[in-house]
Amino acid sequence: MKYRKKPVVIEAIQYLREENISSCMDFCPDMVFNAKDNEYDIKTLEGNMRVSKGEYIIKGVQGEFYPCKPNIFEATYERVDDEI
């Protein structure tokens, strides 16, 4: 059997560290600062995941958040009009 992924519109923001940390934290309330590493993690369904500069933070279809590498994001998603 073969299956096709359903087209789903997601919300996302690119994490640029100091440049937009406030916007990222507003978008993703599940971001937590890891003082030991001086980095941010995202509480995901699979546990905490590190978000690195340049990665996208995606809000999934069930309201969950997770980081995504830029090359994967750009190969998987395309921008849509805000009207959807």
C-alpha positions in Angstrom: 0.0 0.0 0.0 1.1 3.6 -0.6 0.0 6.6 1.3 0.2 10.3 0.6 0.7 12.8 3.5 -2.4 15.0 3.9 -1.8 18.7 3.1 -1.8 20.5 6.5 -1.2 24.1 7.2 1.1 24.6 10.2 2.4 27.6 12.1 6.1 28.1 12.5 8.8 30.6 13.4 12.5 30.6 12.7 14.6 30.7 15.8 17.4 33.3 15.5 18.5 33.5 19.2 18.9 37.0 20.4 17.4 38.5 17.3 13.9 37.1 18.0 13.9 35.2 21.3 10.9 37.2 22.6 8.8 36.3 19.5 9.8 32.7 19.8 8.9 32.5 23.4 5.6 34.2 22.7 4.9 31.7 19.9 6.1 28.6 21.8 5.3 28.7 25.5 7.0 25.2 25.8 10.5 26.8 25.4 12.6 26.5 28.5 16.1 28.0 29.1 18.8 25.4 29.9 21.2 27.4 32.1 23.7 24.6 32.1 24.2 24.8 28.3 23.1 28.4 27.9 20.6 27.2 25.2 16.9 26.8 24.9 15.0 23.5 24.8 11.4 22.8 23.7 9.3 20.4 25.8 8.0 18.0 23.1 5.8 14.9 23.3 9.1 12.9 23.1 10.9 14.9 25.8 13.0 18.0 25.7 14.6 18.8 22.4 17.3 21.4 21.8 16.5 24.2 19.4 19.5 25.6 17.5 19.9 28.9 15.8 18.4 28.9 12.4 16.0 26.0 13.1 12.2 26.4 12.8 9.9 25.9 15.7 6.8 24.2 14.4 3.4 24.1 16.0 1.8 20.7 15.2 -1.8 19.9 14.4 -2.5 19.0 18.0 -0.9 22.1 19.4 2.5 20.4 20.2 5.8 22.2 19.4 9.0 20.8 18.0 12.2 22.0 16.3 13.0 21.4 12.7 16.3 21.8 10.8 16.1 24.5 8.1 16.8 22.1 5.1 14.1 19.7 6.2 11.6 22.5 6.8 12.3 24.1 3.4 12.0 20.7 1.6 8.8 19.9 3.4 6.9 23.1 3.7 6.0 26.1 1.5 4.6 29.4 2.5 0.9 29.9 2.1 -1.3 33.0 2.1 -2.5 34.2 5.6 -6.1 33.8 4.3 -6.2 30.1 4.9 
